[in-house]
Amino acid sequence: MNRWTGELQLHMKKKTNRTVAESVFFQGAFKVMRPLYLDDSGQACYYILNPGGGYVDGDRYIISVHLQEDAELLLTTQSATKVYKTMRDPIYQENRFHLESGSVLEYWPDPLIAYQDARYEQKTIIDMSQDASLFYAETMTPGWSEDGELFPYTKIHLKSDIYIDGKLVVLDHLRFMPQTQKIKGIGFLEGYTHFGSLTIIDQSIDLYLEELSQHLLRDYDECQIGFSRLEVSGILIRILATNTKQLEDVFKGCSKFFKRRFGRAVPELRKY
């Protein structure tokens, strides 16, 4: 019996001026479209699909991505991740990313929408070379219930470990339990309803940190945005907002900021 409800493996390499798949494997409730090339940089883009339409009681998913030297990948989802009621076993997803020297991973998933009585656990392990680059985003909504109540889910637990050359440099542990936490109050969501997180690790980021922070605070003042510098060349950005579009706009703003400074075109991810 297969232990995973959905499984995806991508092994990417740089070939001439393009990133191509050395191997692609998927089964169960995970699939990927053929790669897209949204600009002339050679970066490959994959959309993750879930034909089942959502996660249900006891589902288990795994995503494994390996980027060889200088490979560049943009990984996103086709639509929001819907986590339905889980009365018996929590839904579990595991993400594993391995980034070799000079590689670039951009991970921009759509929002997580947890329905009434949902329980969701996610573990992400990123093992990267010191000169690899990472853009890793997460978005959470207040969920969905038939009566319109906000935060009707039971638990969302997100744990991310980031290693650089085998050393643990980031341990990000988020636990949302609305039934026992004052999730809307001071010290948590501060009256906002949507939460976003973006981890950026890149050797050149220290050159742009002040400019980036000024840009975000000036142009996205409808959100609350916080910045935490990492002990390595990186930053952790937290965003509180009142709708999904506000979070997406901040993420797009960050992406455009760096791509323009690296002389890259800014592709548009069209999904709807």
Backbone hydrogen bonds, N-H to C=O, Kabsch-Sander energy under -0.5 kcal/mol:
donor,donor_aa,acceptor,acceptor_aa,energy
5,T,60,R,-2.9
6,G,60,R,-1.5
7,E,27,Q,-2.1
8,L,62,I,-2.1
9,Q,25,F,-3.2
10,L,64,S,-2.6
11,H,23,S,-2.5
12,M,10,L,-0.5
12,M,66,H,-3.0
13,K,20,V,-2.8
14,K,69,E,-0.5
15,K,13,K,-0.5
15,K,18,R,-3.7
18,R,15,K,-2.2
19,T,42,G,-2.7
20,V,13,K,-2.9
20,V,18,R,-0.5
22,E,11,H,-3.2
22,E,20,V,-0.5
23,S,11,H,-1.6
25,F,9,Q,-2.6
27,Q,7,E,-1.9
29,A,5,T,-2.1
30,F,27,Q,-1.0
31,K,49,L,-1.9
33,M,47,Y,-1.6
36,L,45,C,-2.6
38,L,36,L,-0.5
42,G,39,D,-0.6
44,A,72,E,-2.1
45,C,36,L,-1.9
46,Y,74,L,-2.2
48,I,76,T,-2.6
49,L,31,K,-3.3
53,G,50,N,-2.0
55,Y,82,K,-3.4
57,D,85,K,-0.6
58,G,89,D,-1.7
59,D,56,V,-2.5
61,Y,92,Y,-2.3
62,I,6,G,-1.9
63,I,94,E,-2.5
64,S,8,L,-2.8
65,V,96,R,-2.9
66,H,10,L,-2.7
67,L,98,H,-3.1
68,Q,12,M,-2.7
68,Q,66,H,-0.6
70,D,101,S,-1.8
71,A,68,Q,-2.2
73,L,104,V,-2.7
74,L,44,A,-2.8
75,L,73,L,-0.5
75,L,106,E,-3.3
76,T,46,Y,-2.2
77,T,108,W,-0.6
78,Q,48,I,-2.0
81,T,111,P,-2.4
82,K,80,A,-0.7
83,V,81,T,-0.6
83,V,113,I,-2.9
84,Y,55,Y,-2.8
84,Y,82,K,-0.7
86,T,117,D,-1.5
91,I,119,R,-2.5
92,Y,59,D,-2.3
93,Q,121,E,-2.3
94,E,61,Y,-2.4
95,N,123,K,-2.8
96,R,63,I,-3.1
97,F,125,I,-2.6
98,H,65,V,-2.6
99,L,127,D,-2.6
100,E,67,L,-2.4
100,E,98,H,-0.6
103,S,100,E,-2.0
104,V,71,A,-2.4
105,L,133,S,-2.3
106,E,73,L,-2.6
107,Y,105,L,-0.5
107,Y,135,F,-3.3
108,W,75,L,-2.4
108,W,106,E,-0.6
112,L,139,T,-2.4
113,I,81,T,-3.1
113,I,111,P,-0.5
114,A,112,L,-0.6
115,Y,83,V,-3.3
115,Y,113,I,-0.5
116,Q,144,W,-1.0
117,D,152,P,-1.9
118,A,115,Y,-1.9
120,Y,155,K,-2.2
121,E,91,I,-3.0
122,Q,157,H,-2.8
123,K,93,Q,-2.4
124,T,159,K,-2.9
125,I,95,N,-2.9
126,I,161,D,-2.9
127,D,97,F,-3.0
127,D,125,I,-0.5
128,M,126,I,-0.6
128,M,163,Y,-3.0
129,S,99,L,-1.9
132,A,129,S,-1.7
133,S,103,S,-2.6
134,L,201,I,-2.6
135,F,105,L,-2.3
136,Y,199,T,-2.6
137,A,107,Y,-2.2
137,A,135,F,-0.5
138,E,197,S,-2.2
140,M,195,F,-3.2
141,T,112,L,-2.0
144,W,114,A,-1.5
148,G,145,S,-1.6
151,F,142,P,-2.8
154,T,118,A,-2.2
155,K,118,A,-1.9
156,I,176,F,-2.3
157,H,120,Y,-2.6
158,L,174,L,-2.9
159,K,122,Q,-2.6
160,S,172,D,-3.0
161,D,124,T,-2.9
162,I,170,V,-2.5
163,Y,126,I,-3.5
164,I,167,K,-2.6
165,D,128,M,-2.3
165,D,163,Y,-0.5
167,K,164,I,-1.8
169,V,162,I,-2.8
170,V,162,I,-1.6
172,D,160,S,-2.8
173,H,171,L,-0.6
174,L,158,L,-3.3
174,L,172,D,-0.5
176,F,156,I,-3.3
177,M,175,R,-0.6
180,T,177,M,-1.8
181,Q,177,M,-2.2
183,I,181,Q,-1.9
185,G,182,K,-1.5
188,F,185,G,-1.7
189,L,183,I,-1.5
190,E,185,G,-2.2
191,G,184,K,-1.9
192,Y,189,L,-2.6
193,T,241,A,-1.8
194,H,241,A,-2.6
195,F,140,M,-2.4
196,G,239,I,-2.6
197,S,138,E,-2.5
198,L,237,I,-2.5
199,T,136,Y,-2.8
200,I,198,L,-0.5
200,I,235,I,-2.7
201,I,134,L,-2.2
202,D,233,S,-2.1
205,I,202,D,-1.6
207,L,204,S,-1.6
208,Y,205,I,-1.9
209,L,205,I,-1.0
212,L,208,Y,-3.0
213,S,209,L,-2.6
214,Q,210,E,-2.2
215,H,211,E,-2.2
216,L,212,L,-2.5
217,L,213,S,-2.4
218,R,214,Q,-1.9
219,D,215,H,-2.4
220,Y,216,L,-1.7
223,C,220,Y,-1.6
224,Q,240,L,-2.2
225,I,223,C,-0.6
226,G,238,R,-2.5
228,S,236,L,-2.2
230,L,234,G,-2.1
234,G,232,V,-2.0
235,I,200,I,-2.5
236,L,228,S,-2.7
237,I,198,L,-3.0
237,I,235,I,-0.5
238,R,226,G,-2.1
239,I,196,G,-2.8
240,L,224,Q,-2.6
241,A,194,H,-2.4
247,L,243,N,-1.1
248,E,244,T,-2.6
249,D,245,K,-2.6
250,V,246,Q,-1.7
251,F,247,L,-2.4
252,K,248,E,-2.7
253,G,249,D,-2.4
254,C,250,V,-2.2
255,S,251,F,-2.5
256,K,252,K,-2.9
257,F,253,G,-2.1
258,F,254,C,-2.0
259,K,255,S,-2.5
260,R,256,K,-2.4
261,R,257,F,-1.2
262,F,258,F,-1.6
263,G,260,R,-0.9
264,R,259,K,-3.8
269,L,267,P,-0.5
270,R,268,E,-1.1
271,K,269,L,-0.5
